[in-house]
């Protein structure tokens, strides 16, 4: 946490991996208290293969955490793979969000691929897949911050500067299109 604060970060990412929800809530409160001392917000990411796997799970846990510096991270892939629809996001108060992780993906998992492998190696840049990106963006608060999370085997082996330029160009083009 101290390194994150020293680097000027605003958020700390945490995923709900504990099957004991009461203990998870307690640990989030402890993490939030430590983060608050450094001016950080704890982002709670629901991940499709973890105990806190859906938006509803994250909303329930967040409601139980007695801390104001905790918010939900919406990862577009996990949101889509757990059956989330843009209308579900519109029901969440804006203050309950931390930020969003945008990516795109194919309509279904590749043969022989599980959710964890897809999340770690088969994501696409915005506009390269079929996720309902525009609907998700429109349902999220206009002020939410976005990060691009799109690890992809198809870019492996390319120089970092090429991958960074491609990521920036596709993300920029997507948001220009979404705002247009």
C-alpha positions in Angstrom: 0.0 0.0 0.0 2.8 2.4 0.8 4.4 1.8 -2.6 1.1 2.4 -4.3 0.6 5.7 -2.5 4.2 6.7 -3.2 3.6 6.1 -6.9 0.6 8.3 -6.8 -1.9 5.4 -7.3 -5.5 6.0 -6.4 -6.7 2.4 -6.2 -5.7 -0.9 -4.8 -7.2 -3.9 -6.6 -8.4 -6.8 -4.5 -10.4 -9.9 -5.6 -12.9 -11.7 -3.3 -11.2 -15.1 -3.0 -12.4 -16.2 0.4 -15.4 -18.6 0.4 -16.2 -17.5 4.0 -18.0 -14.2 3.2 -18.0 -12.9 6.8 -14.2 -13.3 6.9 -14.0 -11.7 3.5 -15.9 -8.7 4.7 -13.7 -8.4 7.8 -10.6 -8.6 5.7 -11.9 -5.9 3.3 -12.6 -3.7 6.3 -9.0 -4.2 7.5 -7.6 -3.5 4.0 -9.8 -0.4 3.6 -8.7 1.0 7.0 -5.0 0.6 6.0 -5.6 2.0 2.6 -7.5 5.0 4.0 -4.5 6.1 6.0 -2.7 6.5 2.7 -5.5 8.1 0.7 -6.2 4.9 -1.3 -9.5 3.3 -2.4 -9.9 -0.4 -2.4 -11.3 -1.8 -5.6 -13.2 -5.0 -5.2 -13.0 -7.1 -8.4 -15.5 -9.9 -8.9 -13.9 -12.6 -10.9 -15.8 -15.4 -12.7 -14.0 -18.3 -10.9 -13.8 -16.8 -7.4 -16.3 -17.0 -4.6 -17.1 -13.3 -5.3 -17.9 -14.0 -8.9 -20.7 -11.8 -10.0 -21.8 -8.2 -9.8 -24.5 -9.2 -7.3 -21.9 -10.9 -5.1 -19.7 -7.8 -5.2 -22.7 -5.5 -4.4 -23.7 -7.7 -1.4 -20.1 -7.8 0.0 -19.6 -4.1 -0.6 -22.8 -3.3 1.3 -21.6 -5.2 4.3 -18.1 -3.6 4.4 -18.1 -0.7 6.8 -15.8 1.6 4.9 -16.3 4.5 2.5 -13.1 3.9 0.5 -14.3 0.7 -1.1 -15.7 0.4 -4.6 -16.6 -2.3 -7.2 -14.3 -2.9 -10.2 -16.2 -3.9 -13.3 -14.0 -6.1 -15.5 -15.9 -6.3 -18.8 -14.9 -9.9 -19.4 -15.9 -11.2 -16.0 -19.1 -9.2 -16.1 -20.1 -10.7 -19.5 -19.0 -14.3 -18.6 -21.1 -14.3 -15.4 -24.3 -13.2 -17.3 -24.1 -9.5 -16.6 -26.2 -7.2 -18.7 -25.7 -3.4 -19.1 -29.1 -2.8 -17.4 -27.7 -4.5 -14.2 -25.0 -1.8 -14.0 -27.6 1.0 -14.2 -29.1 -0.2 -11.0 -25.8 0.3 -9.0 -25.4 3.7 -7.4 -22.5 5.6 -9.0 -20.6 5.9 -5.7 -20.4 2.1 -5.4 -18.0 1.8 -8.3 -14.2 2.2 -8.2 -13.3 1.9 -11.8 -13.7 -0.4 -14.9 -11.4 -2.7 -16.8 -12.3 -2.7 -20.4 -11.5 -5.4 -22.9 -13.3 -7.4 -25.6 -13.7 -11.1 -26.2 -15.2 -13.7 -28.4 -18.8 -14.7 -27.9 -17.9 -17.9 -26.1 -14.9 -19.6 -24.7 -12.5 -21.2 -27.2 -12.6 -25.0 -27.2 -10.5 -26.4 -24.3 -10.2 -23.0 -22.7 -11.5 -22.3 -19.2 -12.4 -18.9 -17.7 -9.1 -18.4 -16.0 -7.1 -19.1 -19.2 -9.3 -16.9 -21.2 -8.9 -14.0 -18.8 -5.2 -14.3 -18.7 -4.4 -15.0 -22.4 -7.4 -14.6 -24.7 -8.8 -11.1 -24.3 -9.0 -8.6 -27.1 -8.7 -4.9 -27.4 -11.9 -2.9 -27.5 -13.8 -3.5 -30.8 -12.0 -6.7 -31.7 -14.6 -9.0 -30.2 -18.3 -9.1 -29.6 -18.9 -8.1 -25.9 -21.6 -5.4 -25.5 -19.0 -2.7 -24.8 -21.1 0.3 -25.8 -24.0 -0.8 -23.6 -21.7 -1.4 -20.7 -20.0 2.0 -21.0 -23.4 3.7 -21.4 -24.6 2.0 -18.2 -21.6 3.0 -16.1 -21.3 6.5 -14.5 -19.8 9.0 -17.0 -17.1 9.9 -14.5 -15.8 6.4 -14.0 -12.1 5.8 -14.8 -11.1 3.0 -17.2 -8.1 0.8 -17.5 -7.4 -1.5 -20.4 -6.9 -5.1 -19.4 -6.4 -7.2 -22.4 -3.7 -9.8 -22.1 -3.7 -11.7 -25.4 -1.7 -14.5 -26.8 -2.2 -13.1 -30.3 0.1 -10.1 -29.4 2.7 -12.2 -27.7 6.1 -11.9 -29.2 5.5 -8.4 -30.6 7.7 -5.7 -29.2 6.3 -3.8 -26.2 6.1 -0.5 -28.1 4.0 -2.1 -30.9 1.6 -3.7 -28.4 1.3 -0.4 -26.4 0.6 1.6 -29.6 -2.0 -1.0 -30.7 -3.7 -1.0 -27.3 -3.8 2.8 -27.2 -5.0 3.2 -30.7 -7.9 0.7 -30.3 -8.9 2.1 -26.9 -8.9 5.6 -28.2 -10.8 4.7 -31.4 -13.4 2.8 -29.3 -14.0 5.7 -26.9 -14.2 8.2 -29.8 -16.8 5.9 -31.4 -18.7 5.4 -28.1 -18.9 9.2 -27.5 -19.7 10.0 -31.1 
